[in-house]
């Protein structure tokens, strides 16, 4: 909104306001705004969570060292959501449809997490929403996002072709009409592979961040790194010169998502101030699902979802550890691969201090993100 007011409306009368047309400037301001919002309203949010007795429930079958965290305020993801969404609306172009798609996705996944946290904390149901209910609503949100992108494709504002890391000449299209030996004139059914693809990626991304949120500052620290990498990717994807040089798909409108990614970096740093070990507040599912949905949606919009395993490498490893652990337990008569899943608990059981696990996982996340950025040139 400030972009519309300061640049489009007031610039003709006050020329120094032309600086607000620059994406890098607005991204820096959005990041700073998000950081300040998180830092300044953080204590108030934490106090309100304490007043409403919204404390973390710690399961007895988890690491025994975590039992002392019981009662720590949770649902702090509300703070993250406010600190991301408000600067995004303030500093981005309100006419850009991709901004609103990502804002919707973040809000919707956060609402699912809020319902889950509310059920666990307020309604005193230790498991929260059922897995089936959570997956259903995540699928619904993914379906809405995919349908919005299909609509934009009809107006030639979006492309369903996929960018493949390392292979610049390979750009498969996720439309049935573009596949060999398929019937022509399929209409909207031609988008079915793309819709399924988007729903799967968004569901995986949101749940992967949710599974990583088990140690103080672990998930939010990895989010800072992933959001920083996405900020670079959104900027170069929307910049005509850089996109041509790196042989990426040229999508100028998606460059506006750099403002959103900058807000996510600033909000995450601000939340880490209160979530660092020992944590004063936990993000809860309202935060982890919102962040995971945001990361997945941005990657899908810029057609870099195949880089998600590197951008969020730690998130992927955490999710895989749970899948492998559950699969092994069911298929091998109760035998486990890890001492405990998700993966960060396995290392705790090996005797690593919580702070050491967090720092080393952050290092791993940084290495994964840097590798993801190197693929831009290694094509």
Secondary structure, DSSP 8 states (H G I E B T S, - for coil): -HIIIIIIITTTT-GGGGGGG-HHHHHHHHHHHHHHHHHHHHHHHHHHHHHTT-B----TTS-GGGGGGTT-B--THHHHHHHHHHHHHHHS-TT-HHHHHHHHHHHHHHHHHHHHHHHHHTS--TT-S-HHHHHHHHHHHHHHHHHHHHHHHHTTS---B---TT-TT---B--GGGSTT--S--GGGGGHHHHHHHHHHHHHHHHHHHHHTTSTTHHHHHHHHHHHHHHHHHHHHH-HHHHHHTT----GGGGGHHHHHHHHHHHHHHHHHHHSSS-S---HHHHHHHHHHHHHHHHHHTT-GGGHHHHTHHHHHHHHHHHHHHHHHHHTTT--SSSSSSHHHHHHHTT--HHHHHHHHHHHHHHHHHHHHHTTT--
